[in-house]
């Protein structure tokens, strides 16, 4: 039986190191790339930043893969804190409502729902390293300059979807200087 040579051992080590480096590169880069694509799509390639985009009522034909829940009214806002803090308001509604914040690397770093905020959500989102603003019941530090805010409201029927649409009609996702005090 032949013994492994130094050359064979070096090849095995090289393959193991290359595989590990490739794996780490994918795990590190993929979340940023996926979120960048999502933010571009949601914001229509940057045309709709710091403003809510309200989704239509989901049906079985909404998407072929990863269908949205037909029981929820979804809204999203791509935020950009380059020019300062952003105010996020989500009115209270009748039933379940949540607001989730996602960083540019896809980390979900903050969630509030109707149980935590029965009067609705009023928050100021600011960038890590910037002075902490005031003027809202809730102030949240974002780990990234850009990210996504998702709002979900329970809307299992057309009537409940209409109620959710009325509740979210006055929601705000805007630079702090633009939103009403």
C-alpha positions as CSV (number, residue, x, y, z in Angstrom):
1,X,0.0,0.0,0.0
2,X,1.3,3.4,-1.0
3,X,1.7,6.1,1.6
4,X,0.2,9.5,0.8
5,X,2.8,11.8,-0.5
6,X,3.4,15.4,0.5
7,X,1.9,16.5,-2.8
8,X,-1.3,14.6,-2.2
9,X,-1.6,16.1,1.3
10,X,-1.0,19.6,0.0
11,X,-3.7,19.1,-2.6
12,X,-6.2,17.9,0.1
13,X,-5.3,20.9,2.3
14,X,-5.6,23.3,-0.6
15,X,-9.1,21.9,-1.5
16,X,-10.3,22.1,2.1
17,X,-9.0,25.7,2.5
18,X,-10.5,26.8,-0.9
19,X,-13.9,25.2,0.0
20,X,-13.9,26.8,3.4
21,X,-13.0,30.2,2.0
22,X,-15.6,29.9,-0.8
23,X,-18.3,28.9,1.8
24,X,-17.4,31.9,4.0
25,X,-17.5,34.3,1.1
26,X,-21.0,33.1,0.1
27,X,-22.3,33.2,3.7
28,X,-20.9,36.7,4.1
29,X,-21.8,38.2,0.8
30,X,-25.2,36.6,0.0
31,X,-27.3,38.4,2.7
32,X,-26.1,41.8,1.6
33,X,-26.7,41.0,-2.1
34,X,-30.1,39.6,-1.5
35,X,-31.2,42.6,0.6
36,X,-29.7,45.0,-2.0
37,X,-31.9,43.3,-4.7
38,X,-34.9,43.4,-2.4
39,X,-34.4,47.1,-1.6
40,X,-34.0,47.9,-5.3
41,X,-37.2,46.1,-6.2
42,X,-39.3,47.5,-3.3
43,X,-38.0,51.1,-3.9
44,X,-38.4,50.8,-7.7
45,X,-34.6,51.2,-8.1
46,X,-34.4,54.0,-5.6
47,X,-37.4,56.1,-6.9
48,X,-39.5,55.3,-3.8
49,X,-37.1,55.5,-0.7
50,X,-38.4,56.6,2.7
51,X,-42.0,56.1,1.8
52,X,-44.5,53.3,2.4
53,X,-45.4,50.9,-0.5
54,X,-48.7,49.2,0.3
55,X,-49.2,45.8,-1.1
56,X,-52.4,44.6,-2.8
57,X,-54.6,41.8,-1.3
58,X,-52.8,38.5,-1.8
59,X,-54.4,35.8,-3.9
60,X,-53.4,32.3,-5.0
61,X,-52.0,34.0,-8.2
62,X,-49.9,36.6,-6.4
63,X,-46.7,34.6,-6.9
64,X,-45.7,31.2,-8.1
65,X,-43.1,30.5,-5.4
66,X,-43.1,31.7,-1.8
67,X,-46.7,33.0,-1.9
68,X,-47.5,35.8,0.6
69,X,-50.1,35.0,3.2
70,X,-53.6,36.0,2.0
71,X,-54.5,36.8,5.6
72,X,-52.1,39.8,5.9
73,X,-52.0,43.3,4.5
74,X,-48.3,44.0,3.9
75,X,-46.6,47.3,3.5
76,X,-42.9,48.0,3.1
77,X,-40.5,50.9,3.2
78,X,-36.9,51.0,2.1
79,X,-35.2,53.5,4.4
80,X,-32.1,55.5,3.8
81,X,-30.5,57.3,6.7
82,X,-27.9,59.1,4.6
83,X,-29.6,62.5,5.2
84,X,-30.7,61.9,8.8
85,X,-33.2,60.1,10.8
86,X,-36.5,58.7,9.5
87,X,-39.9,58.8,11.3
88,X,-42.0,55.6,11.1
89,X,-45.6,55.7,12.1
90,X,-48.1,52.9,11.9
91,X,-51.5,53.6,13.1
92,X,-53.3,51.3,15.5
93,X,-55.8,49.0,13.9
94,X,-58.4,46.5,14.8
95,X,-56.4,43.3,15.3
96,X,-52.8,42.1,14.8
97,X,-50.3,44.6,13.5
98,X,-46.5,44.4,13.5
99,X,-43.6,46.6,12.3
100,X,-40.2,44.8,11.7
101,X,-36.9,46.4,10.9
102,X,-34.3,44.7,8.7
103,X,-30.7,45.9,8.2
104,X,-28.8,45.9,4.9
105,X,-27.4,42.4,5.7
106,X,-30.9,41.0,6.2
107,X,-30.7,40.9,10.0
108,X,-34.1,41.5,11.7
109,X,-33.0,43.8,14.5
110,X,-36.2,45.2,15.9
111,X,-39.9,44.2,16.0
112,X,-42.9,45.8,17.7
113,X,-46.5,44.7,17.5
114,X,-50.0,45.7,18.7
115,X,-49.4,44.0,22.0
116,X,-46.3,46.2,22.7
117,X,-47.8,49.3,21.1
118,X,-51.6,49.1,21.3
119,X,-51.9,52.9,20.4
120,X,-49.9,52.3,17.2
121,X,-46.2,52.8,16.4
122,X,-44.4,56.1,16.4
123,X,-40.6,55.7,16.2
124,X,-37.6,57.5,14.9
125,X,-35.0,55.4,13.2
126,X,-31.4,56.7,13.2
127,X,-28.0,55.5,12.1
128,X,-25.5,54.0,14.5
129,X,-22.9,56.5,15.3
130,X,-25.1,59.5,14.9
131,X,-26.6,61.6,17.7
132,X,-29.6,60.1,19.3
133,X,-32.7,62.1,18.2
134,X,-35.8,62.7,20.3
135,X,-39.4,63.5,19.5
136,X,-41.0,60.1,19.4
137,X,-42.2,57.5,21.9
138,X,-39.6,55.1,20.5
139,X,-36.1,55.7,19.1
140,X,-34.3,52.9,17.4
141,X,-30.7,52.7,16.2
142,X,-30.2,51.1,12.8
143,X,-27.0,49.0,12.4
144,X,-26.9,50.0,8.7
145,X,-27.5,53.1,6.6
146,X,-30.2,51.4,4.5
147,X,-32.7,48.7,5.2
148,X,-36.3,47.7,5.0
149,X,-39.3,48.3,7.3
150,X,-42.1,45.7,7.0
151,X,-45.6,46.3,8.3
152,X,-48.1,43.5,8.6
153,X,-51.7,43.7,9.5
154,X,-54.2,40.9,9.9
155,X,-56.7,41.1,7.0
156,X,-58.3,37.7,6.4
157,X,-61.3,39.0,4.5
158,X,-62.0,41.8,2.0
159,X,-63.7,43.8,4.7
160,X,-60.7,43.4,7.1
161,X,-58.3,44.3,4.2
162,X,-60.3,47.5,3.6
163,X,-60.0,48.3,7.4
164,X,-56.3,47.7,7.2
165,X,-56.0,49.9,4.1
166,X,-57.8,52.7,6.0
167,X,-55.5,52.3,9.0
168,X,-52.3,52.3,7.0
169,X,-53.4,55.2,4.7
170,X,-51.9,57.7,7.2
171,X,-48.8,55.7,8.1
172,X,-45.5,57.6,7.7
173,X,-42.1,56.5,6.6
174,X,-40.3,59.8,5.8
175,X,-37.2,61.8,6.7
176,X,-37.7,63.3,10.2
177,X,-37.9,66.8,8.8
178,X,-40.8,65.9,6.4
179,X,-43.1,64.0,8.7
180,X,-45.6,65.9,10.8
181,X,-44.4,66.4,14.4
